[in-house]
Amino acid sequence: MGSIEITRLENRVPPRKYEIKPLERCTVCDRADDCEYLQSLMQAPYDASGVLMDCKAFYTVFCELEERCRVPFGDPAKMREYLEEDAGKRPFLTPAVVTNGALAAELALKALTLVETGTFDCVHELDKLFYSLPETHLRALSSLIKDKAHQNDATLRTNLETISGFFVEWRYFFESDSIGCSGFLLEFIHIVCDYAITEIEGV
């Protein structure tokens, strides 16, 4: 896991400005002209470096939480400490890990689309954002994920559909009767965020 270095604000190159596309339901809504949310989107264009800064922030929190949740197999002393903390003292951090990670991945995908096309879709679904990436990034990320997360086209599509709504589902974890999380999500978050940071840094 690589370290993430946040660029100091005063050293940032003035970003190019971009617009985001409102939800389809916004464009056909008969109250769109009076909608403060829609007006705020149109009045305050986003820029790729700003979206990436938010991505880095949520990714940093995700990495730190993921490390805190890591079970220290192979170290008896740390394992005892971990189990003691688990005995009613450790908060259940999985919803925070998943929510921060899913949002970081979402922002990474939006930043990659934004810097190439000047816009991105106002949705949370990771599969939709992934498959609407510009072709260059879609090919590169698909290749990385297949290699590092041991996927093929079919399993990648299935796994993306499974994790697509995790940002919404896991932030309201208490509303679910049951919900699961596979190792694919964690690998996906690292691959997508690391790729976006490397590709966009300095834009």
C-alpha positions in Angstrom: 0.0 0.0 0.0 1.6 3.2 -1.1 1.6 6.4 0.9 -0.6 9.3 -0.4 0.9 12.8 -0.5 -1.6 15.7 -0.5 -0.5 18.6 -2.6 -0.4 21.9 -0.6 -3.1 24.2 -1.8 -0.8 27.1 -2.5 1.3 24.9 -4.8 -1.6 23.7 -6.9 -1.8 24.6 -10.6 -5.1 26.5 -11.2 -7.4 23.8 -12.4 -9.5 23.6 -15.6 -13.2 23.8 -14.9 -15.7 21.2 -15.9 -19.5 20.7 -15.6 -21.2 17.6 -14.2 -24.3 16.1 -15.9 -27.4 16.2 -13.7 -29.4 13.1 -13.1 -31.7 12.2 -16.0 -34.7 12.7 -13.7 -33.5 16.3 -13.1 -33.6 17.2 -16.8 -37.2 16.1 -17.2 -38.4 17.4 -13.8 -41.1 20.1 -14.0 -39.6 21.8 -11.0 -36.0 21.9 -12.4 -36.1 25.7 -12.8 -36.8 26.2 -9.1 -34.5 23.4 -7.8 -31.7 24.9 -5.6 -29.6 21.7 -5.8 -29.6 21.7 -9.6 -28.8 25.4 -9.7 -25.9 25.0 -7.3 -24.4 22.3 -9.6 -24.7 24.6 -12.6 -23.2 27.6 -10.7 -20.2 25.9 -9.2 -18.3 23.9 -11.8 -16.1 21.1 -10.6 -12.5 20.6 -11.5 -10.6 17.3 -11.7 -7.9 18.3 -9.1 -10.7 19.2 -6.6 -12.5 15.8 -7.1 -9.1 14.1 -6.8 -8.4 15.9 -3.6 -11.6 14.6 -2.1 -10.8 11.1 -3.4 -7.5 11.2 -1.7 -9.1 12.3 1.6 -11.6 9.4 1.7 -8.9 7.0 0.4 -6.6 8.0 3.2 -9.3 7.3 5.8 -10.1 4.0 4.1 -6.4 2.9 4.2 -6.1 3.8 7.9 -9.3 2.1 8.9 -8.4 -1.0 6.8 -5.0 -1.2 8.6 -6.7 -0.8 12.0 -9.0 -3.7 11.1 -6.2 -6.0 9.9 -6.0 -9.2 12.0 -2.3 -9.5 13.2 -1.8 -13.2 12.4 1.6 -14.5 13.3 2.3 -12.1 16.2 0.9 -13.6 19.4 1.3 -10.4 21.5 -0.5 -8.3 19.0 -3.1 -11.0 18.5 -3.9 -11.0 22.2 -4.2 -7.2 22.2 -6.4 -7.4 19.1 -8.7 -10.0 20.7 -8.9 -8.0 23.9 -10.0 -5.0 21.9 -12.5 -7.1 20.1 -14.1 -8.2 23.4 -16.6 -5.3 23.4 -14.0 -2.5 23.2 -13.5 -2.3 19.4 -16.1 -0.4 17.4 -17.5 -2.3 14.4 -15.6 -0.4 11.7 -16.6 -2.4 8.6 -19.3 0.1 7.6 -16.9 3.0 7.8 -14.2 1.1 5.9 -16.6 0.2 3.1 -18.3 3.5 2.9 -15.1 5.6 2.8 -13.5 3.2 0.3 -16.6 3.0 -2.0 -16.8 6.8 -2.0 -13.1 7.1 -2.7 -13.4 4.7 -5.7 -16.5 6.6 -6.9 -14.6 9.9 -6.8 -11.6 8.3 -8.5 -13.8 7.1 -11.4 -15.5 10.5 -11.7 -12.2 12.3 -11.7 -10.9 10.1 -14.5 -14.0 10.7 -16.6 -14.0 14.4 -15.8 -10.5 15.1 -16.8 -11.0 13.5 -20.2 -14.6 14.5 -21.1 -15.3 17.6 -19.0 -18.3 16.0 -17.3 -19.4 13.0 -15.2 -22.7 11.4 -14.3 -24.2 12.4 -11.0 -24.7 8.8 -9.7 -23.1 6.6 -7.0 -23.2 3.2 -8.9 -19.7 2.0 -9.3 -20.4 -0.3 -12.2 -22.1 2.5 -14.2 -19.2 4.8 -13.5 -16.6 2.2 -14.4 -18.1 1.1 -17.7 -18.7 4.8 -18.7 -15.0 5.6 -18.3 -13.2 6.9 -21.4 -11.8 4.0 -23.4 -8.2 4.5 -22.5 -8.8 4.4 -18.8 -11.4 1.6 -19.1 -8.9 -0.6 -20.9 -6.0 0.2 -18.5 -8.1 -0.4 -15.4 -9.7 -3.5 -16.7 -6.3 -4.9 -17.4 -5.0 -4.0 -13.9 -8.0 -5.4 -12.2 -7.9 -8.7 -14.1 -4.2 -9.1 -13.3 -4.1 -7.9 -9.7 -7.5 -9.1 -8.6 -7.5 -12.3 -10.7 -10.6 -11.5 -12.7 -11.9 -12.1 -16.2 -14.6 -10.2 -18.1 -17.4 -12.1 -16.6 -16.3 -12.2 -13.0 -15.3 -8.5 -13.2 -18.8 -7.5 -14.4 -20.5 -9.7 -11.8 -18.4 -8.4 -8.9 -18.9 -4.8 -10.0 -22.6 -5.3 -10.0 -22.4 -6.8 -6.5 -20.5 -3.8 -5.0 -22.1 -1.1 -7.2 -24.4 0.3 -4.5 -22.1 -0.3 -1.5 -21.7 3.5 -0.7 -25.4 3.8 -0.1 -26.0 0.3 1.4 -23.2 0.3 3.9 -23.6 3.9 5.2 -27.0 2.7 6.3 -25.8 -0.7 7.5 -28.2 -0.8 10.4 -31.2 -0.9 8.0 -30.1 -4.2 6.4 -31.1 -7.6 7.6 -27.9 -9.0 6.1 -25.1 -7.6 3.9 -21.8 -9.0 2.8 -18.4 -7.7 1.6 -15.8 -9.6 -0.4 -12.1 -9.1 -0.8 -12.7 -7.9 -4.4 -14.1 -4.6 -3.1 -10.9 -3.8 -1.2 -8.7 -4.7 -4.2 -10.9 -2.7 -6.5 -10.7 0.4 -4.2 -6.9 0.3 -4.1 -6.4 -0.3 -7.8 -8.8 2.4 -8.9 -7.7 5.0 -6.4 -4.0 4.4 -6.9 -4.4 4.5 -10.7 -6.5 7.8 -10.7 -4.0 9.5 -8.3 -1.1 8.5 -10.6 -2.9 9.5 -13.8 -4.3 12.8 -12.7 -1.7 14.1 -10.2 -0.5 17.5 -11.4 -3.5 18.2 -13.7 
